[in-house]
Amino acid sequence: MNLLIKNIGLLLVDRHGKERLQGVEMARQDVLHDAWLLIEDGRFAAFGEGAVPGPDGKTIGHTVVDAAGGAVLPSFCDSHTHLVYAGSREQEFTDKINGLSYEEIARRGGGILNSADRLHDMSENDLYHASMQRVNEIIRKGTGAVEIKSGYGLNTADELKMLRVIRRIKESSPVTVVSTFLGAHAVARGHCQSDYVDMVVNEMLPAVAAEGLADYVDVFCDRGFFTPEETIRILETGMKYGLRGKIHGQELAPSGGVEVAVRCGALSVDHLESMTDDDITMLKGSDVMPTALPGTSFFLNMPFAPARKMIQQGLGVAVASDYNPGSTPSGDMKFVVSLACIKMRLQPAEALNAATLNSAYAMGLSHTHGSIAVGKVANCFVTEPIPSLDYIPYAYTQPVIRRVFLNGREV
């Protein structure tokens, strides 16, 4: 389908061609006024200001969409979610209010192990349908590309079940999906840690690779979970199967996750609530994208990742939702952008870049997603008329998104 979107009040475009933005570049924002946008064969084809392309044949056969003065932005890219899960965990929400920590809840059998128990008892078909409700929710809220992790299986059969559900979502939904194997999310019940790591390396990874179910491999490298040595072993095994690493790191303590990410050439290191100045120094010059999850900090009432300091030190930053049933039951990337501004002191332009181009980079997609650039996949949304793009994080609960387009089609 070919589209012409006209009467655009504000159009956020990308004419620099970079796959990620770092340091002062993160404040870059190229906005056209009174603009139009052409989409052809599911890709952005052209854009401009003023009058739409004239009677020279360019718009023949295009369906015309009237933005009615609204803004048009690239769809959000959410590079860290756990949205395939079975059941909510509101009891743990109450436990947190009553003073229990994340680690205390885990030791009582809650947290990840609670989700693993519930997932084990749910059929693959029911898990798919429950997850698709959440996928459709985030599409309506402006997300056009999403990474989904396994990690609530904690045995080979259930991890494969999760990954097959993710594959089914990828095949049936218009949203772009990246799949990550996170068997090393926690140690399953009845296993000592070393035996469980052996199972991840010797049984789970070969089975995942045999079915081609994952794009990446992830490890929770943090205090009380997996050590740097165990993380390196898992990531190096993943690389043998063509799976690049991603890391949960420095959430609960300065536990070596950043150092492992740089050493193993991970695509991203995520969380970073306990990040140190040495971690920032280690990331300089690397290809690793530091990814902050401000919704987690908000929901768990814990420190926020030092995104402002990272940008001041010349790094790029991505933000993602961490959508999951325990520590962040929300996939609202507009709210994540607001939190990045309010709690991490990012400028609105920086936060929007962190939630689009840089988060696309953190999924390995920034050559095709994350910005409105000629040739990229036509994922975008139209807002109500707004005075400026800064209004999006400012109006932090207002539902400003009016129409959503994925792969050049309205959804």
Stockholm file with secondary structure:
# STOCKHOLM 1.0

chainA/1-411         MNLLIKNIGLLLVDRHGKERLQGVEMARQDVLHDAWLLIEDGRFAAFGEGAVPGPDGKTIGHTVVDAAGGAVLPSFCDSHTHLVYAGSREQEFTDKINGLSYEEIARRGGGILNSADRLHDMSENDLYHASMQRVNEIIRKGTGAVEIKSGYGLNTADELKMLRVIRRIKESSPVTVVSTFLGAHAVARGHCQSDYVDMVVNEMLPAVAAEGLADYVDVFCDRGFFTPEETIRILETGMKYGLRGKIHGQELAPSGGVEVAVRCGALSVDHLESMTDDDITMLKGSDVMPTALPGTSFFLNMPFAPARKMIQQGLGVAVASDYNPGSTPSGDMKFVVSLACIKMRLQPAEALNAATLNSAYAMGLSHTHGSIAVGKVANCFVTEPIPSLDYIPYAYTQPVIRRVFLNGREV
#=GR chainA/1-411 SS CCEEEEEEEEEEECCSCCSCCCGGGGGCCEEEEEEEEEEETTEEEEEEESSCCCSSSTTTTCEEEECTTCEEEECEEEEEECCCCSSCCHHHHHHHHTTCCHHHHHHTTCTHHHHHHHHHTSCHHHHHHHHHHHHHHHHHTTEEEEEEECCSCCSHHHHHHHHHHHHHHHHHSSSEEEEEEEEETSCCTTCCHHHHHHHIIIIIHHHHHHHTCCSEEEEEESTTSBCHHHHHHHHHHHHHTTCEEEEEESSSSCCSHHHHHHHHTCSEEEECTTCCHHHHHHHTTSSCEEEECHHHHHHHTCCCCCHHHHHHTTCCCEECCCCBTTTBCCCCHHHHHHHHHHTTCCCHHHHHHHTTHHHHHTTTCTTTSSSCCTTSBCCEEEESCCSCTTHHHHSTTCCCEEEEEETTEEC
#=GC SS_cons         CCEEEEEEEEEEECCSCCSCCCGGGGGCCEEEEEEEEEEETTEEEEEEESSCCCSSSTTTTCEEEECTTCEEEECEEEEEECCCCSSCCHHHHHHHHTTCCHHHHHHTTCTHHHHHHHHHTSCHHHHHHHHHHHHHHHHHTTEEEEEEECCSCCSHHHHHHHHHHHHHHHHHSSSEEEEEEEEETSCCTTCCHHHHHHHIIIIIHHHHHHHTCCSEEEEEESTTSBCHHHHHHHHHHHHHTTCEEEEEESSSSCCSHHHHHHHHTCSEEEECTTCCHHHHHHHTTSSCEEEECHHHHHHHTCCCCCHHHHHHTTCCCEECCCCBTTTBCCCCHHHHHHHHHHTTCCCHHHHHHHTTHHHHHTTTCTTTSSSCCTTSBCCEEEESCCSCTTHHHHSTTCCCEEEEEETTEEC
//
